Amino acid sequence: MTTAHQDISRVTSAKLFEKAKKFFPGGVNSPVRAFKSVYGTPLFIERGDQAYVWDADGNKFIDFCCSWGPLILGHNNGAIREAVAAQLDKGLSFGAPTRLENELAELILSNNSYIEKIRFVSSGTEAVMSAIRLARGYTKRDKIVKFEGCYHGHSDSLLVKAGSGLVTFGETSSAGVPQSFAEETIVIALDDKKAVEEVFLRFPNQIAAVIIEGIPANNGLLLQDKAYMAFLRTMTEKHGSLLIFDEVITGFRVGFQGAAHHYGIKPDIITYGKIIGGGMPVGAYGASKEIMAHISPDGGVYQAGTLSGNPIAMVAGIATLSQLASPGFYEKQEQTTKAFVQTLKSYIADKHYDVQIFTVGSIFWFAFTTQQRISRADQIDPQSMEKYKVMHRALLNQGVYFGPSGYEVGFISSAHTNEDLETTIQAIKQALDIVFQ
């Protein structure tokens, strides 16, 4: 392990990145991988096992990115690997039904009291896109309300940011998205009841759905009060709109029944992703039998996918969720995460550093601020990201890998040992000392 002041070698990763720029826009196949918010070039990963990844230069890291969340069991989990290997001998894809789809659906639905039917897709973005179409088809309304600071994938109607004012039509946040699409999406601030009330007052009988991340975790960890979430449920019911929980991150991460169970609130539609594929590309959306009856071929809302229910993703999901359904799994994860965070909080308090750590389940987030609570995107100081940039570099140099942006959350997996976490605690302490020196 190098010292925090000595940069690890990224020569091979840098060469691979330069070559990648010849093939891919920005040298990456997803912009979040580009390392533009931190120092150096992206790490090109060669392999992963348990709580660790190794890059092309042979550097070993304790991984808290966990493939952006889905690897709740760590890398190269034995049961998942064996299930996938067994299926490889039978075939990769059929474009036809398999019993594996039934098995994974039954495993989910028999342990989830918030949905009655489910439809598998191939990504979280596809799940949310389909849920929005379903909400519009079911309500026969067009407008969607979303919240600033919540990310729901890159479909056109949701790549929208807030305009000026309390309640405004959104503005496109990506080139290539027609303004007419944005005008069907209303973007308001989180944790603002007045804005929600005004939305329904200004657009009576026009709002198909209100969509919110179950626990917003794509733009920092913006924890919402249960009373506010219950308020959203009440308002949508009152005005005949649907409430959609985007649980692509929180589903099967904060508990088997996700944020819906965490709050004790039943949304109309829930979207899932990441974890249910055990590391393979997959997504899903679910709702009551009544609402799901509107999906083709039963109903008039069309949604299809050639690789939906792919057998490799299904066996990986079955192997993953079977382990997550074991008694005490989530309680242990939460206890481990709370202990990890509390140790760091004590050090931060002793040093009087201006940094907070927010946590829920096995998710945590560092915010360089004196604010005790952050529930809205506009409460995050963009200048604070410079401190995260320094911390990220110092952690890499000590063999600890966090997501390459201060807006990203961290994840603890069941593969992280007490030794891994203690090593990480010491590395974070040193990194914070560098940040605040």
Phi, psi and omega in degrees: 000131179281168175281165183294339183266351184251118182290136175293158178286129174234032185299312183292316177300320180296319178295318179296324180293317178299320178292320181298329180297339178284338186254324190236147175302121181071005179081009184222163177256006171203130188299334181294345182273355193283350178064024182290339183266357181227181183278148171084187180264162178301149172278129173267114187274135179265319182198166177218148177204130182056240182264011190239152167231153177237135180266180185293343177267002179087006177286138180254134182231143165281123192261121175246008173274323175052045181058037181067029170121325189291339186274063181291342177258007180086183182276146170058040179301133187301314183295320179293315181300315181293322179295317179294316180299320179295321181288331180303325180290342183262339180138154184264325184198143181234339185064028181213161182297148172227160178293340181297324177299317178299316184296315181290319179298317180295321178298319180288307187291328180287347179243015184222112183273005186260348177223154182245332175222157186220156174226124179277141174229195187248000178198164176294320177302316180294323179297314181292317178304317180291322179296320178296315178298319178298316180299318179293319180292324181288316184272343186060036175235164187249328191277145178239140173252126174232175187240139176298129182101351175258132179249134184232031182093182190252027173288152190304314187288350181245356173275066187224138178244168183289144170272197179271146179106167183295312180229116181219160167294150181287167174242141182298139179252010177214140171298148179094354177259115181300141178300331179297329176292316182297331183287352174264359180241123179256127184247125179231169180284149172292161171055042181220094183295324181299319180296319179297315179299318182291325177304310183288334177287318184281335184233062182296135177057027180241344188268116179286318185201154167252125180245136180215143170299137180312310168226109185305119186219021177256348182223061193083179177255096187264085185291131181253144176292148177300324181298322179292318179295322177295325177298318177299319179297316181295315183293320180292320178296318181299324187255011175071023177258160177267152174251121180250126171262118172274104183249034178300323176269314189278338179296124181067009176254313178271356179164163183298328179260011170065205183291332178303314178287324179304318180268343185071035182236134180261108175286170177278323178224141176233136175251145181229166177188199172049273191298324185290355174259357179057027182107348176266155181293122179196156173207173179197156170223148183215161180195193176291164177300322182298311182292316183292341178294348180274354179275137176299139013270359179286323185231192188267000179270111186275134174202132183213165177196120182301321183259009178299136182072024179310131186300328179293315178295323182294315181292325177296319179295317179299315180295325179289304187292333176298324178284322181291335181280356181291144184303134174083358184301308185288327177298317179294318179301315181293318179298316179299316182293317179298318180295318178301311182292319183296322177299317179291322179298321179296318178295316180299318179295318179297325182272350182060039178279144179274076178209140178243152173237122179255147185209150171207135183056235178250027177251141176219160181210133176268128176234121180276088186200164173264353182292133181280342181216133175232114182239357182226150181298325183285358176271355178270124180278114180303329180294337181292343181293340175295325178291319178298322180302317178292317180297317181300316179297315180297323179291317177303319181293344177252011175081031177234127185249114171252164176302146186279045174196141179290350177272352182271145177272166175252157182230137172256131180256167178290347179277345177290119180275167175302323179294318177301315183290324178293319176300318180293319178302314180295322179294319180294320177303313180295320179297318178294324177299324177290318180301317188257014181292000000 
